[in-house]
């Protein structure tokens, strides 16, 4: 059906070009600018997770909040925006969670939607045209790519099904050609990689990123009748050439492979064998920095023939959902200098990288650091949070962590339970009691036991997204598959597994908490809902569900001592207290000043009723009193009890940071 609409799309593309101002030619970067020159950046997004560049000078951006946005490749100005996924006159569906986008040769666009399990076809003007139906249904389509494969080469679409870990290859008409199992992404001494990003590189080659395993693969798709072969693979965790730290989106201009290296805060460029690395886009050492400084990039699109006036400029566009923006770079060199240097992640500036998991019991606060895959432990007994130890590091060994999905502090802070989604296990750590003199003690924690998710009888690929302690001392683990609640005894053995009713099938169970009266609360992300459950003999009975219309994206839930619920609103940059009388109080707002937040990930209550909020987007944590008033901002090695304005915060950071040169530089080994 796509082929039928090609002529209409060509006409629409011509109209788009006529409506657009004449682009200004952009110069090719000089050798002093090395691998990439900052061109423009565009905000106005909630969570831009994928992008594609069309041949007629448009950048299509998939926003996970439910939007498809078209930008001018010339300057990043917005051309159009839509949330429609159907014929509007007939009551069109709305986009729920766009996850991937690809451009066709005629300038039209394919958009995948993870929540709806579908792919839609849009014109160059952003008008919905039709469903892109595949022979077999897709459970959770993620990243997608369009390119040439087979013998003779013909256009096809590669789709990552995140629910199964398969890569589906189909024709432009939706006819399935083959499915590539994740087993092909074999990593030495490890489990198979799980695909995230895909991109075609020339005819018959598919580049795949295995983010969780820090690996890049190049697959041979030149003959659909032959088995898929791995032509090359490289990677590993680290900052040096050829290594990655959570590589996400990939793109190719036919010769080079570009990778959005998330936790290394850079874009790397390599050939099909992983050689000739150039890294560009300096690591932003301050939130909101931008203008060439890259902060947690997750997707990239490149095109060597973007028409930006008199020249066909090679352009790379990078998505940074952490900063709610996209940036564009002019790429490519006529002659690449021999003295290109590697851009390593900066070690100066902000040192705290707090994630979306936290736990508190007694006088110990546990915060997850996703960049080091460790747990940072603070002692709160002196009023000021004191960093006393770190727990674990990245890896697959029993004492290492793949990815923290949930934390639970026990026994007055002397035990910590960690849900590790990548290694698919629970890990129980024991800490020595707090000493009289608070000092940093690197050997404070030791591993007590681990329990595989398989031994908990969890479904394959299911993850534990929340942990809570019941009044009887048992542990409740919220599983996102179902969803269901697994009740564990003190030895981490499964006592019961029972499903819970999810009122909206598109919402994901995100977090769990237990009120003082034993009521279990579960928060669902989008649309945000709070459901309460009570255990009756052999099943969880729903005690009521409430749609949280004021919450954009519910990422966390905690129970207040007075049976109130507190919901962390990730996209609303705040936390919301839900009183028993139905009243709502919001704490925080979007910003960088003390008391403001940017993408808060989690919150916990202290013994005195103080509220600790992980302000991840601002690389810090904050403490609020029981009355909701701001009390303190702290991170590793520093804390502030006098409220600072945004200008004061940024000024202090600039004094502590090394000078930052915005102009990107690059490297080749």
NULUMSE-986566 format. One record per residue (C-alpha): residue in three letters; x, y, z; residue number from 0. Coordinates in steps of 0.05 Angstrom, whole numbers. Layout:
// NULUMSE-986566
(ALA (X Y Z) NUM)
...
// end
This chain:
// NULUMSE-986566
(UNK (0 0 0) 0)
(UNK (59 46 12) 1)
(UNK (78 41 -62) 2)
(UNK (9 66 -82) 3)
(UNK (18 130 -43) 4)
(UNK (89 147 -68) 5)
(UNK (63 197 -121) 6)
(UNK (20 233 -69) 7)
(UNK (80 238 -23) 8)
(UNK (125 266 -77) 9)
(UNK (73 320 -90) 10)
(UNK (67 334 -15) 11)
(UNK (142 339 -9) 12)
(UNK (143 390 -66) 13)
(UNK (90 431 -30) 14)
(UNK (131 427 34) 15)
(UNK (192 454 -1) 16)
(UNK (152 510 -34) 17)
(UNK (125 531 34) 18)
(UNK (193 531 66) 19)
(UNK (242 590 63) 20)
(UNK (304 581 21) 21)
(UNK (356 546 63) 22)
(UNK (421 582 77) 23)
(UNK (483 543 54) 24)
(UNK (524 514 111) 25)
(UNK (599 511 105) 26)
(UNK (637 446 107) 27)
(UNK (674 443 174) 28)
(UNK (747 461 172) 29)
(UNK (801 416 198) 30)
(UNK (803 456 263) 31)
(UNK (732 436 275) 32)
(UNK (748 364 264) 33)
(UNK (692 313 265) 34)
(UNK (629 353 275) 35)
(UNK (605 426 279) 36)
(UNK (546 446 321) 37)
(UNK (490 471 275) 38)
(UNK (427 481 318) 39)
(UNK (386 454 375) 40)
(UNK (311 450 386) 41)
(UNK (271 444 451) 42)
(UNK (197 438 460) 43)
(UNK (198 363 471) 44)
(UNK (179 319 529) 45)
(UNK (219 257 512) 46)
(UNK (249 255 442) 47)
(UNK (271 183 433) 48)
(UNK (282 174 358) 49)
(UNK (294 216 296) 50)
(UNK (301 210 221) 51)
(UNK (324 257 166) 52)
(UNK (283 258 102) 53)
(UNK (315 273 33) 54)
(UNK (275 338 27) 55)
(UNK (304 372 88) 56)
(UNK (258 351 144) 57)
(UNK (276 321 212) 58)
(UNK (222 275 240) 59)
(UNK (225 266 315) 60)
(UNK (187 213 355) 61)
(UNK (168 240 423) 62)
(UNK (150 185 473) 63)
(UNK (97 230 504) 64)
(UNK (53 215 443) 65)
(UNK (75 262 388) 66)
(UNK (109 262 320) 67)
(UNK (144 328 305) 68)
(UNK (172 354 240) 69)
(UNK (231 403 243) 70)
(UNK (268 441 189) 71)
(UNK (336 410 176) 72)
(UNK (362 480 162) 73)
(UNK (352 512 230) 74)
(UNK (310 464 273) 75)
(UNK (247 507 270) 76)
(UNK (183 468 278) 77)
(UNK (142 454 215) 78)
(UNK (86 412 243) 79)
(UNK (65 368 301) 80)
(UNK (14 312 307) 81)
(UNK (-13 261 356) 82)
(UNK (-62 230 307) 83)
(UNK (-56 156 288) 84)
(UNK (-116 146 242) 85)
(UNK (-167 182 199) 86)
(UNK (-187 241 242) 87)
(UNK (-258 245 217) 88)
(UNK (-273 174 240) 89)
(UNK (-249 184 311) 90)
(UNK (-175 172 301) 91)
(UNK (-132 136 351) 92)
(UNK (-81 178 388) 93)
(UNK (-7 162 392) 94)
(UNK (11 132 460) 95)
(UNK (86 120 462) 96)
(UNK (124 131 397) 97)
(UNK (189 92 399) 98)
(UNK (220 92 329) 99)
(UNK (218 132 264) 100)
(UNK (245 121 194) 101)
(UNK (243 162 130) 102)
(UNK (225 132 62) 103)
(UNK (256 153 -4) 104)
(UNK (195 197 -22) 105)
(UNK (200 236 43) 106)
(UNK (143 201 78) 107)
(UNK (152 174 148) 108)
(UNK (142 109 186) 109)
(UNK (129 114 261) 110)
(UNK (128 57 311) 111)
(UNK (87 60 375) 112)
(UNK (109 14 431) 113)
(UNK (45 18 471) 114)
(UNK (-3 9 412) 115)
(UNK (39 -47 382) 116)
(UNK (33 -15 313) 117)
(UNK (69 24 259) 118)
(UNK (37 82 221) 119)
(UNK (53 116 155) 120)
(UNK (53 192 150) 121)
(UNK (61 240 92) 122)
(UNK (120 290 90) 123)
(UNK (71 341 119) 124)
(UNK (56 297 180) 125)
(UNK (-12 275 156) 126)
(UNK (-31 204 176) 127)
(UNK (-41 160 114) 128)
(UNK (-48 87 134) 129)
(UNK (-28 31 180) 130)
(UNK (36 -5 162) 131)
(UNK (10 -75 174) 132)
(UNK (59 -133 179) 133)
(UNK (41 -206 165) 134)
(UNK (51 -225 238) 135)
(UNK (31 -177 294) 136)
(UNK (84 -139 333) 137)
(UNK (78 -140 408) 138)
(UNK (122 -80 424) 139)
(UNK (155 -47 363) 140)
(UNK (215 -4 382) 141)
(UNK (269 24 337) 142)
(UNK (258 17 261) 143)
(UNK (301 29 199) 144)
(UNK (291 30 124) 145)
(UNK (344 6 75) 146)
(UNK (364 -43 21) 147)
(UNK (374 -118 31) 148)
(UNK (369 -184 -7) 149)
(UNK (394 -206 -75) 150)
(UNK (379 -166 -116) 151)
(UNK (375 -111 -64) 152)
(UNK (305 -85 -51) 153)
(UNK (276 -36 -1) 154)
(UNK (256 -66 66) 155)
(UNK (241 -46 138) 156)
(UNK (277 -72 200) 157)
(UNK (236 -70 264) 158)
(UNK (259 -87 335) 159)
(UNK (204 -123 374) 160)
(UNK (224 -105 445) 161)
(UNK (177 -157 475) 162)
(UNK (212 -216 442) 163)
(UNK (281 -188 426) 164)
(UNK (271 -205 353) 165)
(UNK (288 -162 292) 166)
(UNK (233 -168 240) 167)
(UNK (252 -155 167) 168)
(UNK (194 -141 120) 169)
(UNK (181 -109 53) 170)
(UNK (151 -40 43) 171)
(UNK (85 -75 33) 172)
(UNK (90 -106 103) 173)
(UNK (105 -177 78) 174)
(UNK (150 -211 129) 175)
(UNK (216 -234 99) 176)
(UNK (251 -262 161) 177)
(UNK (257 -257 236) 178)
(UNK (326 -251 268) 179)
(UNK (331 -281 337) 180)
(UNK (370 -245 391) 181)
(UNK (411 -310 396) 182)
(UNK (450 -285 336) 183)
(UNK (477 -228 379) 184)
(UNK (523 -275 416) 185)
(UNK (573 -244 465) 186)
(UNK (632 -284 492) 187)
(UNK (622 -309 563) 188)
(UNK (554 -276 567) 189)
(UNK (481 -283 549) 190)
(UNK (460 -261 479) 191)
(UNK (454 -187 469) 192)
(UNK (385 -154 468) 193)
(UNK (376 -110 406) 194)
(UNK (358 -36 415) 195)
(UNK (379 5 355) 196)
(UNK (380 -16 281) 197)
(UNK (406 18 218) 198)
(UNK (421 -5 147) 199)
(UNK (492 8 123) 200)
(UNK (497 3 48) 201)
(UNK (463 -55 12) 202)
(UNK (451 -118 53) 203)
(UNK (483 -98 119) 204)
(UNK (446 -84 183) 205)
(UNK (478 -51 244) 206)
(UNK (450 -70 311) 207)
(UNK (465 -41 380) 208)
(UNK (459 -86 441) 209)
(UNK (455 -31 493) 210)
(UNK (455 -73 556) 211)
(UNK (517 -111 533) 212)
(UNK (553 -49 505) 213)
(UNK (563 -83 438) 214)
(UNK (554 -66 364) 215)
(UNK (539 -119 311) 216)
(UNK (540 -117 235) 217)
(UNK (496 -170 204) 218)
(UNK (496 -196 132) 219)
(UNK (427 -192 100) 220)
(UNK (451 -196 28) 221)
(UNK (415 -261 15) 222)
(UNK (347 -273 47) 223)
(UNK (350 -347 32) 224)
(UNK (415 -356 71) 225)
(UNK (426 -356 146) 226)
(UNK (441 -289 177) 227)
(UNK (516 -281 190) 228)
(UNK (552 -235 237) 229)
(UNK (603 -197 195) 230)
(UNK (634 -159 254) 231)
(UNK (623 -142 326) 232)
(UNK (660 -99 376) 233)
(UNK (649 -63 441) 234)
(UNK (653 -72 516) 235)
(UNK (641 -24 573) 236)
(UNK (688 35 579) 237)
(UNK (706 105 554) 238)
(UNK (763 88 507) 239)
(UNK (763 78 431) 240)
(UNK (719 20 410) 241)
(UNK (684 16 478) 242)
(UNK (615 41 497) 243)
(UNK (573 55 558) 244)
(UNK (502 38 540) 245)
(UNK (502 49 464) 246)
(UNK (431 65 443) 247)
(UNK (412 89 373) 248)
(UNK (454 75 312) 249)
(UNK (455 106 243) 250)
(UNK (497 100 179) 251)
(UNK (512 142 118) 252)
(UNK (533 80 79) 253)
(UNK (606 84 98) 254)
(UNK (608 101 172) 255)
(UNK (569 77 232) 256)
(UNK (547 130 282) 257)
(UNK (529 109 353) 258)
(UNK (494 149 407) 259)
(UNK (537 128 466) 260)
(UNK (491 147 523) 261)
(UNK (531 145 587) 262)
(UNK (595 166 553) 263)
(UNK (557 229 531) 264)
(UNK (582 228 459) 265)
(UNK (570 204 388) 266)
(UNK (623 157 361) 267)
(UNK (637 144 287) 268)
(UNK (669 79 263) 269)
(UNK (675 38 200) 270)
(UNK (643 -30 190) 271)
(UNK (700 -64 228) 272)
(UNK (697 -16 287) 273)
(UNK (759 21 265) 274)
(UNK (774 95 255) 275)
(UNK (735 121 314) 276)
(UNK (718 195 317) 277)
(UNK (678 220 377) 278)
(UNK (644 287 374) 279)
(UNK (596 326 416) 280)
(UNK (630 345 481) 281)
(UNK (604 317 547) 282)
(UNK (559 369 579) 283)
(UNK (584 381 650) 284)
(UNK (523 423 669) 285)
(UNK (450 406 658) 286)
(UNK (417 447 602) 287)
(UNK (485 464 572) 288)
(UNK (476 442 500) 289)
(UNK (501 479 439) 290)
(UNK (549 424 421) 291)
(UNK (554 393 490) 292)
(UNK (517 326 491) 293)
(UNK (481 298 551) 294)
(UNK (456 226 551) 295)
(UNK (444 218 476) 296)
(UNK (397 160 459) 297)
(UNK (384 165 385) 298)
(UNK (418 192 322) 299)
(UNK (401 201 249) 300)
(UNK (450 218 193) 301)
(UNK (443 236 121) 302)
(UNK (498 256 72) 303)
(UNK (451 287 20) 304)
(UNK (408 335 60) 305)
(UNK (390 393 15) 306)
(UNK (405 456 56) 307)
(UNK (411 505 -1) 308)
(UNK (466 508 -53) 309)
(UNK (503 450 -20) 310)
(UNK (482 380 0) 311)
(UNK (505 382 72) 312)
(UNK (520 319 112) 313)
(UNK (479 325 176) 314)
(UNK (473 287 241) 315)
(UNK (415 297 289) 316)
(UNK (420 273 361) 317)
(UNK (362 261 410) 318)
(UNK (372 277 483) 319)
(UNK (309 259 522) 320)
(UNK (346 275 587) 321)
(UNK (349 348 564) 322)
(UNK (283 346 525) 323)
(UNK (318 369 462) 324)
(UNK (351 350 396) 325)
(UNK (417 377 369) 326)
(UNK (443 378 298) 327)
(UNK (516 374 275) 328)
(UNK (546 384 206) 329)
(UNK (590 323 196) 330)
(UNK (644 299 150) 331)
(UNK (713 322 127) 332)
(UNK (743 325 58) 333)
(UNK (810 306 88) 334)
(UNK (812 278 158) 335)
(UNK (872 303 198) 336)
(UNK (918 252 229) 337)
(UNK (921 286 296) 338)
(UNK (847 279 315) 339)
(UNK (843 266 389) 340)
(UNK (793 225 428) 341)
(UNK (738 261 466) 342)
(UNK (734 224 532) 343)
(UNK (676 236 581) 344)
(UNK (695 294 625) 345)
(UNK (710 279 698) 346)
(UNK (703 351 722) 347)
(UNK (639 387 738) 348)
(UNK (579 350 766) 349)
(UNK (598 284 799) 350)
(UNK (530 258 822) 351)
(UNK (491 216 772) 352)
(UNK (430 193 811) 353)
(UNK (381 147 776) 354)
(UNK (308 128 786) 355)
(UNK (314 82 846) 356)
(UNK (321 100 920) 357)
(UNK (311 67 988) 358)
(UNK (314 91 1060) 359)
(UNK (309 55 1127) 360)
(UNK (333 81 1194) 361)
(UNK (388 132 1181) 362)
(UNK (414 105 1115) 363)
(UNK (394 130 1047) 364)
(UNK (410 88 985) 365)
(UNK (412 121 916) 366)
(UNK (426 86 850) 367)
(UNK (482 113 805) 368)
(UNK (467 88 734) 369)
(UNK (534 110 705) 370)
(UNK (575 68 752) 371)
(UNK (521 15 764) 372)
(UNK (532 23 838) 373)
(UNK (491 41 899) 374)
(UNK (513 105 936) 375)
(UNK (500 102 1011) 376)
(UNK (489 164 1054) 377)
(UNK (487 168 1130) 378)
(UNK (433 216 1154) 379)
(UNK (446 213 1229) 380)
(UNK (485 279 1232) 381)
(UNK (432 321 1196) 382)
(UNK (476 330 1134) 383)
(UNK (477 270 1087) 384)
(UNK (546 239 1091) 385)
(UNK (571 193 1036) 386)
(UNK (596 130 1073) 387)
(UNK (604 76 1020) 388)
(UNK (587 49 951) 389)
(UNK (557 -19 937) 390)
(UNK (575 -62 876) 391)
(UNK (598 -43 806) 392)
(UNK (579 -60 735) 393)
(UNK (583 -132 710) 394)
(UNK (551 -201 710) 395)
(UNK (586 -233 770) 396)
(UNK (544 -245 832) 397)
(UNK (572 -184 868) 398)
(UNK (562 -139 806) 399)
(UNK (501 -104 778) 400)
(UNK (473 -100 707) 401)
(UNK (417 -51 718) 402)
(UNK (380 -29 781) 403)
(UNK (305 -31 772) 404)
(UNK (285 -26 845) 405)
(UNK (314 -20 915) 406)
(UNK (288 -39 984) 407)
(UNK (323 -22 1050) 408)
(UNK (312 -69 1109) 409)
(UNK (331 -80 1182) 410)
(UNK (344 -7 1199) 411)
(UNK (388 3 1139) 412)
(UNK (434 -57 1151) 413)
(UNK (406 -96 1091) 414)
(UNK (391 -76 1020) 415)
(UNK (353 -115 967) 416)
(UNK (369 -99 894) 417)
(UNK (327 -119 834) 418)
(UNK (376 -127 776) 419)
(UNK (338 -128 710) 420)
(UNK (395 -144 663) 421)
(UNK (424 -201 704) 422)
(UNK (352 -222 722) 423)
(UNK (363 -233 796) 424)
(UNK (352 -206 865) 425)
(UNK (414 -191 906) 426)
(UNK (413 -183 982) 427)
(UNK (469 -142 1013) 428)
(UNK (486 -135 1086) 429)
(UNK (519 -73 1116) 430)
(UNK (555 -66 1182) 431)
(UNK (517 -24 1235) 432)
(UNK (532 50 1235) 433)
(UNK (596 65 1274) 434)
(UNK (602 119 1327) 435)
(UNK (647 159 1281) 436)
(UNK (620 169 1211) 437)
(UNK (674 154 1160) 438)
(UNK (677 129 1089) 439)
(UNK (684 53 1092) 440)
(UNK (693 18 1025) 441)
(UNK (682 -52 1054) 442)
(UNK (619 -36 1093) 443)
(UNK (574 -80 1050) 444)
(UNK (579 -154 1032) 445)
(UNK (535 -197 988) 446)
(UNK (492 -246 1026) 447)
(UNK (453 -282 972) 448)
(UNK (424 -277 902) 449)
(UNK (360 -307 874) 450)
(UNK (349 -315 799) 451)
(UNK (284 -291 769) 452)
(UNK (277 -360 739) 453)
(UNK (275 -390 809) 454)
(UNK (221 -340 826) 455)
(UNK (181 -369 768) 456)
(UNK (176 -302 733) 457)
(UNK (157 -302 659) 458)
(UNK (214 -298 609) 459)
(UNK (240 -227 599) 460)
(UNK (196 -202 657) 461)
(UNK (226 -152 704) 462)
(UNK (214 -131 776) 463)
(UNK (198 -56 775) 464)
(UNK (182 -45 848) 465)
(UNK (197 -73 918) 466)
(UNK (160 -62 983) 467)
(UNK (155 -93 1052) 468)
(UNK (88 -118 1078) 469)
(UNK (68 -108 1152) 470)
(UNK (80 -182 1165) 471)
(UNK (153 -176 1143) 472)
(UNK (145 -209 1075) 473)
(UNK (171 -176 1013) 474)
(UNK (126 -155 955) 475)
(UNK (158 -154 886) 476)
(UNK (119 -119 830) 477)
(UNK (128 -154 764) 478)
(UNK (113 -115 700) 479)
(UNK (90 -177 662) 480)
(UNK (17 -188 676) 481)
(UNK (24 -148 720) 482)
(UNK (30 -189 783) 483)
(UNK (56 -186 854) 484)
(UNK (104 -239 878) 485)
(UNK (106 -249 954) 486)
(UNK (175 -270 980) 487)
(UNK (195 -297 1048) 488)
(UNK (258 -275 1086) 489)
(UNK (299 -326 1046) 490)
(UNK (275 -296 980) 491)
(UNK (233 -357 964) 492)
(UNK (167 -348 928) 493)
(UNK (107 -355 974) 494)
(UNK (53 -333 926) 495)
(UNK (47 -303 856) 496)
(UNK (-19 -269 840) 497)
(UNK (-40 -222 784) 498)
(UNK (-68 -153 796) 499)
(UNK (-121 -119 754) 500)
(UNK (-94 -65 709) 501)
(UNK (-152 -18 690) 502)
(UNK (-118 7 627) 503)
(UNK (-81 -44 585) 504)
(UNK (-34 8 556) 505)
(UNK (-9 31 625) 506)
(UNK (52 -3 656) 507)
(UNK (57 -21 730) 508)
(UNK (114 24 753) 509)
(UNK (120 23 829) 510)
(UNK (92 -9 892) 511)
(UNK (84 15 964) 512)
(UNK (48 -8 1027) 513)
(UNK (8 38 1072) 514)
(UNK (9 33 1148) 515)
(UNK (-59 -3 1147) 516)
(UNK (-32 -57 1100) 517)
(UNK (-64 -30 1037) 518)
(UNK (-20 -42 977) 519)
(UNK (-14 14 926) 520)
(UNK (10 6 854) 521)
(UNK (20 65 808) 522)
(UNK (14 59 732) 523)
(UNK (54 106 688) 524)
(UNK (11 132 630) 525)
(UNK (-45 146 637) 526)
(UNK (-25 156 709) 527)
(UNK (-67 115 757) 528)
(UNK (-63 95 829) 529)
(UNK (-95 28 846) 530)
(UNK (-102 0 916) 531)
(UNK (-106 -74 932) 532)
(UNK (-120 -118 993) 533)
(UNK (-101 -191 1000) 534)
(UNK (-161 -238 1009) 535)
(UNK (-144 -311 1019) 536)
(UNK (-113 -328 951) 537)
(UNK (-119 -265 909) 538)
(UNK (-110 -190 908) 539)
(UNK (-177 -153 911) 540)
(UNK (-180 -84 879) 541)
(UNK (-199 -33 933) 542)
(UNK (-204 24 884) 543)
(UNK (-169 58 826) 544)
(UNK (-161 132 814) 545)
(UNK (-141 166 749) 546)
(UNK (-88 218 765) 547)
(UNK (-105 270 713) 548)
(UNK (-55 320 741) 549)
(UNK (4 272 734) 550)
(UNK (39 268 667) 551)
(UNK (81 205 679) 552)
(UNK (80 168 745) 553)
(UNK (149 139 758) 554)
(UNK (147 126 833) 555)
(UNK (101 114 892) 556)
(UNK (112 119 967) 557)
(UNK (64 114 1026) 558)
(UNK (64 171 1076) 559)
(UNK (60 156 1150) 560)
(UNK (-11 184 1153) 561)
(UNK (-37 137 1099) 562)
(UNK (-29 189 1045) 563)
(UNK (3 170 979) 564)
(UNK (59 208 944) 565)
(UNK (68 200 869) 566)
(UNK (131 220 832) 567)
(UNK (113 257 768) 568)
(UNK (173 247 722) 569)
(UNK (149 291 665) 570)
(UNK (114 340 711) 571)
(UNK (181 353 747) 572)
(UNK (149 347 815) 573)
(UNK (120 301 868) 574)
(UNK (45 299 883) 575)
(UNK (16 286 952) 576)
(UNK (-53 254 950) 577)
(UNK (-89 266 1016) 578)
(UNK (-143 220 1043) 579)
(UNK (-194 275 1034) 580)
(UNK (-181 277 959) 581)
(UNK (-140 341 959) 582)
(UNK (-76 344 919) 583)
(UNK (-12 383 935) 584)
(UNK (45 389 885) 585)
(UNK (116 398 910) 586)
(UNK (167 426 861) 587)
(UNK (165 454 791) 588)
(UNK (209 451 729) 589)
(UNK (275 485 737) 590)
(UNK (345 484 766) 591)
(UNK (336 529 828) 592)
(UNK (334 496 896) 593)
(UNK (264 469 906) 594)
(UNK (255 459 832) 595)
(UNK (265 393 795) 596)
(UNK (281 364 727) 597)
(UNK (258 292 713) 598)
(UNK (254 268 786) 599)
(UNK (262 193 788) 600)
(UNK (244 170 858) 601)
(UNK (226 194 928) 602)
(UNK (229 164 999) 603)
(UNK (207 185 1068) 604)
(UNK (255 194 1127) 605)
(UNK (241 175 1199) 606)
(UNK (217 245 1217) 607)
(UNK (171 251 1157) 608)
(UNK (220 289 1114) 609)
(UNK (215 275 1040) 610)
(UNK (278 259 1000) 611)
(UNK (271 268 924) 612)
(UNK (320 243 872) 613)
(UNK (326 303 826) 614)
(UNK (362 263 772) 615)
(UNK (359 313 716) 616)
(UNK (395 364 759) 617)
(UNK (445 313 785) 618)
(UNK (426 320 857) 619)
(UNK (378 300 913) 620)
(UNK (334 347 953) 621)
(UNK (300 344 1021) 622)
(UNK (233 373 1037) 623)
(UNK (199 379 1105) 624)
(UNK (135 345 1125) 625)
(UNK (100 410 1106) 626)
(UNK (128 406 1036) 627)
(UNK (177 464 1044) 628)
(UNK (247 457 1015) 629)
(UNK (302 444 1066) 630)
(UNK (365 421 1031) 631)
(UNK (398 404 965) 632)
(UNK (456 355 966) 633)
(UNK (500 311 923) 634)
(UNK (567 276 932) 635)
(UNK (611 318 978) 636)
(UNK (567 381 981) 637)
(UNK (501 405 1009) 638)
(UNK (463 471 1012) 639)
(UNK (412 494 1063) 640)
(UNK (403 565 1036) 641)
(UNK (357 566 977) 642)
(UNK (392 588 913) 643)
(UNK (363 617 850) 644)
(UNK (376 585 783) 645)
(UNK (429 637 767) 646)
(UNK (464 623 833) 647)
(UNK (463 548 821) 648)
(UNK (493 554 752) 649)
(UNK (544 606 775) 650)
(UNK (568 560 831) 651)
(UNK (573 502 783) 652)
(UNK (614 543 734) 653)
(UNK (663 561 789) 654)
(UNK (673 488 806) 655)
(UNK (677 465 734) 656)
(UNK (738 466 689) 657)
(UNK (731 513 629) 658)
(UNK (687 483 576) 659)
(UNK (701 493 501) 660)
(UNK (635 485 465) 661)
(UNK (666 471 397) 662)
(UNK (666 395 387) 663)
(UNK (730 359 374) 664)
(UNK (743 287 351) 665)
(UNK (792 231 346) 666)
(UNK (818 174 306) 667)
(UNK (861 119 335) 668)
// end
